[in-house]
Amino acid sequence: MSTIYRLYLCLIPMILWPCMEMRAQQNAEIRKINFKGNKTFKNGELLDVISYEKTSWIGKTFFKDRPSFYSEKSYELNLHQLKSFYQSEGFLDVEINETPDLKINEKKFKVDITFHITENEPVTTDTLTFQTEVEGDSLLDTRDWERLKRNLNTRKNKRFRDEAVKTDEDLISTWFSSRGYAYADATPEIDLTADTSQAIIHWRVHRGPFARFGEISIKGEKRTPVDAIRKQFAIKEGEPYSVANLDKTQTQIYEMGLFRIVSVKAQLSREQKESIPVEVTIEEAPRLSARVGVGYGREDEFRTFLDIDYLNFPGRTQRSRFYAKHSALEPYRFEATVIQPAVFGPRSSMSLSPYLRRRTEPGFESLVYGATLTALQNFTKTLSMSASLYFDRVDIDITSKADETLQKYSRSTYTKNGLSVGGLFNTVKPRFDPLSGWSVAVNTSVNSPWLGSVYPFFKYLFEVKRFQPITNGLILAARIKLGSIQPITNSDVTPFEERFFAGGSQSVRGWSRQMLSPLDEDGIPIGGNSLFEGSLEPRIKIFGPVSLVVFFDYGNVWESANHFPPGEIRFAAGTGLRVSTPIGPVGIDFARPVFDEATAWQFHLNIGHAF
């Protein structure tokens, strides 16, 4: 056998070994998916765009997560998905390893895959131009048009993104269709500069004929008067067509609280007729509905509630609600509410709520009965304001006997009447397990001597919450809360049940309920007239419905009004777990004071987040 032939036989296995190794791992379970070289996008963002999924033993065992399996075809598919994503985000020259980088565990028949990414420079937007079929179109010289251009997602010197162009296409078309041009259509013409580093976007907008609303019909109403539904319209026959007013009409009808489904559709035609009929289709909600719930919390222990809604009663456009609750903190609570929608306008309502509440706290027990008359105005989907007149009769038993101001209660039963005004800006989504958004709430109340109140006061409370997504599976939640209550006229006493208390599962979690408050000599909380507290809480998704939270709480309560000394703020830190359920997250928290003489750990068990 010649030397060349022997050498040839030795080289064949060496050449074929990598191929044989990869083929040997066909259908092997994927244990880890790694990315190297990605600078613009986090690993979690890239995992969302490919078919491969990481799974853990816990996920497979308890949550039935299905693992991904490696094959040459599946790798080619995921490689294509990754490249397509990068190119849609402006990285036209992205480079990703064509040959799989595999780390093989032959005993467990599992592989780790690593994608090596060279992003290279992205394409940026150079210039944007706009043109309609009308030469010298005056609509393009208006302030509204300039405002729209500032709100477009594609901007000069910003990274070019396919999704941004599609979003802008809808924005431009909607802008014209909200000004009478129902058939407006925006089309982008995209060119690259000679060096392919920048994109030139020329928008051609076909306005079409100017259109007006035609006949408006309503279908599906049974119990609710047609006239009441029409009062919620933001459109009229003969008015210029506006897709924004169609959306507004749908929102205002739905806010009556009587319907399960509301559909407002313009009957656009291929012939592009200038008179456009509108069909409003509704499906009324069941007249009687009820919800029953049970749960357990560390503070309120066993709790249960009953919530009954009865629609189109007592009036044909009104709705009634009965609510009952029991827990250790509220042995009983009964409320009945009658709501009249569209009192001052389509997005307003008026409600009357008589109630009876018994409350048991570490520092007091109270029985309150009375009624509240509330006017609510929704300005937008995210901004609302309310004003309430309240009339309370309070019977209170204060646990502490030591505080001098408490002795000034000449009676344990008294009247508490006044006016409360509040506002809410809320973009938080979703409601029970927030992923993003702001919540800003302000509430003020005056307990007035002119309405027969024994202990008049002025009280305000301000709270801001922010939920900021950081990366895939990581949300940073933060809040700040500040309030004060000030006695007015010659009184220097504030009602005990109106005072501020801190500590507990929804406050500074390093202390038990109400114990981060002024205390008497026996350690009984007596509350204060100023409150400041806040939290910083990263929420980290681990696997399936399970998340980990790490939090840092701070705050205190002071006896004096409008008194917030920074040097007296106290701190707590802890961690907890959340499990997402259909009724919201269920969680446990462990926390203790830090930088403080107190060191005892606190344990909290609740349904829902702390905030």
N, C-alpha and C positions, 0 to 999 in steps of 0.2 A: 504494500500500500504506500503510495507516494506521500511525501510530506505535505503537499498542497491539499491532497484529499483528506488527510487526517485533520488539517487545520480547518477545512470546510465543515467537517463533521462536528468539530468543537464549536464553531461559530453559530451553527444553526440553532442550538438550544438557547444561546445567549441572545440571539435576535428575536426568537419567538417567545422567550420567557415573559416579557411584559404583557404581550397579547394573551398568552396562556393564563397569566395571573389575573388579568382583568376579566377574561371569560370565566375563570373559575369562581369569580365573585358575582356572576349573574344571579339576580334574585336574592342577593344577600340583604339583610335588614340594615337600613341606614341608622347609625347610632348618633352621629353628629354631623352638622352642616356648618362649615366655616367659610368666612369670607376674608380675604386679604387684599389690601390696596384700595378698598372703598373709603373715600373721604367725604363724599357729599351725602351719602345715605347710610343710616345705621343698619346693623345686621338684621334687626327685626323688620325694618322696612323692606329689605331685600327678600326675606323669608316670605313676606306676604305676597310677592309677585311670582313665586315659583311654585311648582306642584309638590316638590319634596316637603315633608313635614318632620320636625323633630318630635320624638315621643320619649317619655320616661317610663320607668317601671311602674311608678305610681299611677301615671296616666293610663297605661295599658291595663293595669290590674283593677283599678277602682272606677275609672271613667270610660273604659272601653275605647280609648283612643287607638286608632289604627296606624301602624307604622308604615313608612314608605320603604320601597325596595329598589335596589340599584339594578339597572340594566343599561346597555349602551344606548338603546332607544330613549329610555327615560332621561338619561343624562343629556342627550341631544335636545330633547324637548325643554328641559329646564334651562339649558344653555341658551336656547332660542328665546325663552321667556325673559331671561335676565338681560340679554342684549336688546330685545325689543323695548323693555322698560327703560333702560338707559338711553336709547335713541329717542324714545318719546319724551324724555326729560332733557333733550338737547345735546346729549353726548353722542354725536354721530360717529366719532372715531374710537369708541370704546373697544378695548381688547380684553377678551376673557379666554382662559386656557381651553383650547379645543380638546386636548388630551386630559382625561380625568386624573386628578391628584387624589389617590385613594390610600387610606391607611387601613390595613386589613387585620381583622381579628379572626383567624381561621378557626379557632376553637369554638367561638360563639357564632361564627358565620355572620359577622357584622362588619360594616365598613364606616369610616369617617370620610366625608367628601370635603375638599377645599376648593373653592373657586378663587382663582387669582385674577384680580381686576386691575387694569390700567385705564383710568377714566379718560385721560387726555383732556384738552381744553373743550369746554362746551360752546355751542353756538349761542350767541346773544342777539337780541333784537336791535336792529339799527334804526330804521325809521318806520312810522306808521302813517298811512294816508287813507283818506276816506272820500268816497264819491258816490252820488246817487244819479238816477237817470235825469234829474232836474239840474240843469246847468246853473251854477251859482246858488245852490239850494240855501235858502235863508235859515232853515232849521239847523244847519251846521254852524251858524254864527251865534247861536243862543247860549246863554249862561248854562242852561240845563245840559246842553250838548258838551260844553267844556267840563262840566261836573262829571258827566258820564265818562269822558276820556280819562279823567284823573282816576276813576275807579276801575278802569280796565286792568286785567291781569297781565297782559303783554305790554311792557313798557321799555322805553329806550335803555339800552345797556344792561337789561335784565336777561337772565337765562331764558332761552326760548323753550317753551313746553307745549306739547300737543294739547294737553288738557286745558291749559290756559287759553289757547286759541278757541277751543270748542266752547268754553265758558263765555268768552267774549262774544262769540257768535250769537249765543242766546241773549246776552245782555243788550247787544245792539239791536237785534230783531225785536226784543221786548220793548226797548225804548221807543222805537217807531210805532209798534202796535199799541202802545199806550197813549198815542197821540193821533189816533184815527186811522192809522195805516195797518189794518188788520192783516193784510197779506204780505207785510214787509218780510224781506228775506236778505240776510247778510251773508256774503260769500268772500272768504279770504283768498287772495292770490299771493303765494309765498315764493320769493326768490332768494337765492343765496348770493352773497358777494363773491367776487372772483376767487378769493382765498377760502371760501366756504366757512368763514369764521363768524359771519353775521347774517341775520335774516331780514329781509325787507318785506313788510306786510302791507298789501294794498287791499283795503276793504271796498268791495262793490256792493252797494245796498240798493236793492230794487224795492221802492216804496209801494208800488201798486196804487190802486184807486183809494181815495179818501172814503171811509165807510162810517156808517152810523148804526146804532142799535135799532133793530126792528121790533117785531112783536115779542113780548116776554111772557112765557107761559110757565105755569107751576103744575107739577104732577106729584102725587103721592101723599098729599095732606089728608088727614082724617079727623083728628081732634083739634088741630090748631087752625085758627081762622086765617084765610088767605090774606086778608088786609094786614094782619099782624106780621105775616111773612114779608109782604111787600114793603112794609115800613123799614125793613132791614136792608133793602136794596141800596146799592151805591151806583146804580145805573138807571137810566130812564130811556123810554122809547124816543128816538130822534136825536139823542145826544151822540157826540163823536165816540166812536168805538175806542175802548180802553181795556186791555187785558189786565192792567193793574186793578181797575174797578171791578172786573169780574172776580178776581181773587178776593178783593175786599168784601164783595157781596157774599161770597161763600163763607168767609170768616164770620161776618156779622150774623148771618142766619144760624150758623153752628153755635155761636155764643149764646143763643137763647136757651141752650141747655135742654131742648126738647127732642132733638133729633139724633139718630144713630149715624145716618149718612146724609150728606149734603153735596150735590153735584150741580155746578153751574157751567153749562157748556154753550159756547157760541156755535151756531150752525154755519160754519164757513163753507163756501161752495167753490168748485173748480172754476166756475164762470166768474168768480171774484165779484159777486154782487155787492152793491154799495149799501144795501140795507140787510143787516145781519140779524136773523131771529136768535133768541136766547131761550134755552130750555133749562128750567130749574127743577131738578128732581130730588125729592127728599124721602127719607124713610124714618118715620117716627120711632123713637126709642120705646121700649116696653113701658107701659104706664106705671106699673109697680115693679120695683126691683129692690133687692135686699142683699147686704153683705154681712157676714158673720166672721169674726176672727178671734183667735186665741193665741197667746204667746207667753213668753216668760222673759223677764229682765232682772238683773241683779238688784236694781233699785225698786222697780214697781212690782217685782215678783210675778205671780200669775196675773194675767190681764186678759180681758175679753171685751169685745164691743159688738154692737148691733147698729147697722146703718141702713135706714129705709128711705127710699125716694119714691114719691108719688107725683107724677107729672100731670099738667093741665088741671091742677087743683090748688086752691079753691076756685081760681079763675081759669079761663080757657088758655091763657098764656102764662100762667103762674106755675111754679113747681114748689113742692113741699118736701121737707126732709125731717126725719126724726133720728136722733143719735143718742145712744146709751153706751156707757163705758163703766167698767169696774177694774180696779187695780189696788195695790196696797197704798199707792200715793193718792189715788182718787177712788175711795170706796164706792161712790156713786156719782154719776154725772149724766144729766138728762138735758138735751137741747132739742127744741123744735124750731124750724126755720121756714119761713115763707118768702120766696124770692119772686119779684116782679121784674122781668127784663125790659130793656128799652124804655126807661122812665124819662130820661132827659135827652136821649138820642139812641141810635142803634147800638152803641157799644157801652151803654150804662145799665145799671140795675139798682134796685132798692130791695133791702131785706129786713125782716123783723124777726128777732131771735129771742124768745123767752128761754130761761135756763134755770137749772138748779144744780149746784156743784158742791160736793163735800171734798175737802182736801186735807191730807195728813202729811205733814212735813216734820223733820227733826225739831224745828223751832216753834211750830204752832199747828193748830187744827182750826179749820175754818169751814163755815157753811155760808155760801153765797147764793142768793136768788135774785133774779131781776130780768132785764131785757135790754137788747141793743138794737138800735135802728141805724142801718148802715147804707150809705150811698157809695157805689163803686163805679169808677169810670176807667175803661181801658182805652188808652190813647193809641197804642200800637200793640203788636203781639208780645212785646217785651216790656212795655211801660204802662203802669196803672197807678191809680191814686184812689184813696178811700177816705171817707169822713163818717164818724159814728157818734151818736148820742147814746150814752149808757146810763142805766139807772139800776144801782145795786143796793141790796140790803145785806149787810155783813154781820155774821155772828162768829166771833173769833175767841179762841182760847190759847193764850200765849204760854209756852212752856216755861220760859225764864221769868223770874220774879226779881232779878237783881238790878236791871238797868233802870236808871232814874227816869228816862224818857218814857219807859213803858208804864210807869205809874201814872203818867199824865192821861192815860186812857180813862176818861171818866165813865166809860161804858164799854161793855164787850160787844154790844150790838149797835150798829150805826149805819147811816146812809152814806152812799158814795155815788155821786152823780157827776157827769162831766162830758167833755167833748174830746174825741180822739181823732187825729188826722195822720195818715200814713201814705207813703209812696214806695213803690217797688219797681226796680229795673232788674230783669231776670233773663239771661240768655243761657242758663245752665241746661245742658242736655247730656244724657237722659235725666229724668227727674229724680229717681231713687238711687241711681248709681252713677253719679256725674262723671263725665269724661272731659268736658270742656265748658267754658263759659264763665260769666260774671253774675253775681247776685249782689245788689245794693239795696238795702232796706232802711227806711227812716220812719220812725213813729214818734209822735208827740201826743201828750194827753194833758188836759187841764181838769182837775177835780175842783169844781167851782162852788164857792160858798153861795152864789146867787141861785144855785139849783138845790140848795139844802144840804150840801156836804158838810160833815162835821170836821173833817181834817182836810182842808184844801191844799192842793199841791200842783206843781208843774213837773212833768216827767218827760224825758226824751231817751230814745234808744236808737243807736246807729250801728249797723252791721254790714260788713263787706266780706264776700266769699269769692275766691278765685280758684278755678280748676283748669290747670294748664297741662296738656299732654306734652311730655318731654321726648320720649321715644315710644316705640311700640311696646305696650305692656307697662308703661311707667307714667303715672299721673301725679303731678304735684298739686296738692290741695292746701289752701291757706285761708285763714279768716282772721278778722279783727272785729271786736265788739266793744262798744263804749256807750255808757249811759249814766244818767244822774236823775235824782228826784229832789226837788226843792220845795219845802213848805212855803206857803204864801200867806198873806195877811199877818195876823199876830201869832199864828200857830208855829210851833217849832217841832211838831210831831208829824211823822209820815205814817200812813197805814202800814201795819206790819206785813200784810200779804202783798203789798206793792213794793217792798224793799228788795234790794238786790242781794242775791246769794251766789256763791261760786263753789266749784268743786262737784265732781260727779262725772257720769259717763258722757255727758254732752257739754262739759265745761272743762276745767283744768283737771285732768284725769289722775293726777298724783294725789288727790284728796277725795274722800268720800263725799257724798251728796251734801251740799251746803256748808261743809266744814272749812272751806277757804273763805271765811267771812268773819266779821267781828263776833267774838264769843263772850259769854259771861263767865263768871268765876267757876261755874260748874261745867264749862266746855259746851254750853248749849248755844247754837247759832242764833244771833239776834238781828242779823242783816245789817245793811248799810245803805247809804244814799248815793254812792258812786261805784261804778263798775268799769273795769277794763280787763279784757281777756282776749287771747288769740291762740292760734295753733298753726303749726307748719307740719304737713303730713305727706310724705311720699307714699303712694300706693302702688305696689309692685305686683304684677300678675306672675304667679309661679307656674301653675299648670291648671288646665280645665277651669273650673269655677273658683279656684282657690287663689287668694291674693294675700300678700304680706303688707302690713303697714308699719311704719316707724314714725313716731310723732314726737313733737316738742311743743308743749303747752306752756302758756304763761298768763298771769293775771293776778287780780286781787280785788277786794271790796273794801271801801273805806266808809267810815261813819259820816263824814262831812259831805255836803253836796259839792259837785264840780271840783273834786279834789283827787288828783291822779299823780301822786309823787312817784317818779320813775324808780327811785331807790328802794321802794317798798314792793315792787313787783316780784312775785314768786314764780318759780319755774318747776316744771315736771317733764319727765321723758319716759317713753315706754315703747312697746311694740304690741302687735296684735295680728290676728288672722281674720279674713273675711271669706265667706262662702256665698257666692251668688245663688239666689233662689228666685222663683217666679214672683215672690212677694217682696223682693229686695234682698240686700246682703244681710247675712247673719254673722255677727262678729263677737270676738272676745278680745279684750285689751288687758295688758298688764302694765302698770305705771307706778312710778314713785317720784317723790320730790327730789330735785337736784339743786345744789348750791343752797341748801337749807338745813335747818336743824332737824326737821321732820324727815324720817327715812323709811316709814312704813310703806310696803307695797299695797297697791289697790288692784282689785280684780273687777272687771266690768263685763257683763254679758248682755247683748242687746240685738234687736233687729234694726238694721239700718246703720249707716255711718254715724260717727260722732257729729258730723256736720256735712 
